[in-house]
Amino acid sequence: SYKTCFEEDGTVTQSGWRNKDKGTYVVSDDGKNVIATFNDNYLDSAGGWVQLENYEYSVIYGINTVENCLYASYSQEFEEALYSNAEDGQLNKLR
């Protein structure tokens, strides 16, 4: 599983099985989406953590106020790169 943390200063981190990704986010003007851009990304390999140079991806998190959760939709760049096994889906609030 993956953990995504949004900080008040506009930064976001996502970590999971073999990835540690950092970036920034903004809330859309209509308040229905959070748009995150991850541009400081690391992959765990046999030799340890390796920074993925010149690799950036985005995620649009749809805000569901009824269920108090987000729905993540990853960019095509993310899906084609195959650096992670994270996938589109619901994020439940833990804190």
C-alpha positions, 0 to 999 in steps of 0.5 A: 500500500501507499501513503500520501501526505499533504502538508499545509505548506503545499508539499506532498509526499507519497511513499510505498513498497519501493517508492519515495516521491515528493512534490507540490500540490494546489487545490483547484479553483472550484475546490473539487480537485487536488492537483499534485506534481511529483518531481523528486522521485526515488526508487528502491533498487538492489543497491539502495535508493536511486533518484529518478532523474528528469522524471515527473508525474502528476496525480489528480485527486478528486475530492469526495466530501460525502465519503470524506476521501480522495480518488487518485487518477495518475497521469499517463507518464506515471503509468507508462514509466512502470516505476511503481505499482501504485494505481488509480483508486480511493485514498481513505483519510487516516488522520 
